Amino acid sequence: MANYPVYKVIFQNGNQVFEVFAQQIYQSDMWGFIEVEEFLFGERSKIVVDPGEEKLKNEFSGVKRSYIPLQAIIRIDEVDKEGTGKVSETKPGEGNVASFPFPGARPGQQGTEE
């Protein structure tokens, strides 16, 4: 078995929380983004199919590199081995997952109205 780091990246995308495993993560040259490369999907038995992992495989099929906004990142862990990726649905106002405020925005400022 190759000795390479494995990272578990948990991030919010709309009303979903994605948990993916990858070999490469780093801060992007594009300000405010994390780059995630070399996604890992478990090679499980073809008899048992995990719908959550299949959804992730379909979502990231053909993706060489993904740029995830910093404010969408919930957690990044370096783990001993890859696990099963998952997608969880969240309802507005439910749970403890929330986006950070946009940098530079003042409290109560929603946007610019002229």
Residue pairs with C-beta under 8 A, 6 or more apart in sequence:
4 23
5 23
5 78
6 21
6 22
6 23
6 40
6 78
6 79
6 80
6 81
6 82
7 21
7 22
7 23
7 24
7 25
7 36
7 76
7 77
7 78
7 79
8 19
8 20
8 21
8 75
8 76
8 77
8 79
8 83
9 18
9 19
9 20
9 21
9 22
9 25
9 34
9 36
9 68
9 73
9 75
9 76
10 17
10 18
10 19
10 73
10 74
10 75
10 76
11 17
11 18
11 68
11 72
11 73
11 74
12 18
12 72
12 74
12 90
12 97
12 99
13 72
15 89
15 90
15 91
15 92
16 87
16 88
16 89
16 90
17 74
17 87
17 88
17 90
17 97
18 56
18 59
18 85
18 86
18 87
19 85
19 86
19 87
19 88
20 36
20 39
20 56
20 60
20 85
21 39
21 40
21 41
21 79
21 82
21 83
21 85
22 36
22 37
22 38
22 39
22 40
23 37
23 38
23 40
24 35
24 36
24 37
24 38
25 34
25 35
25 36
25 37
25 76
26 34
26 35
27 33
27 34
27 35
28 34
28 35
28 67
30 67
32 69
32 70
32 71
32 103
33 67
33 68
33 69
33 70
34 67
34 68
34 69
34 70
34 73
34 76
35 65
35 66
35 67
35 68
36 65
36 66
36 67
36 68
37 64
37 65
37 66
39 60
39 63
39 66
40 82
41 53
41 56
41 57
41 85
42 53
42 82
42 83
42 84
42 85
44 50
44 53
44 84
50 84
52 84
52 85
52 86
52 87
53 84
53 85
53 86
55 87
56 85
56 86
56 87
59 87
60 66
70 100
71 99
71 100
71 102
72 99
74 97
90 97
101 107
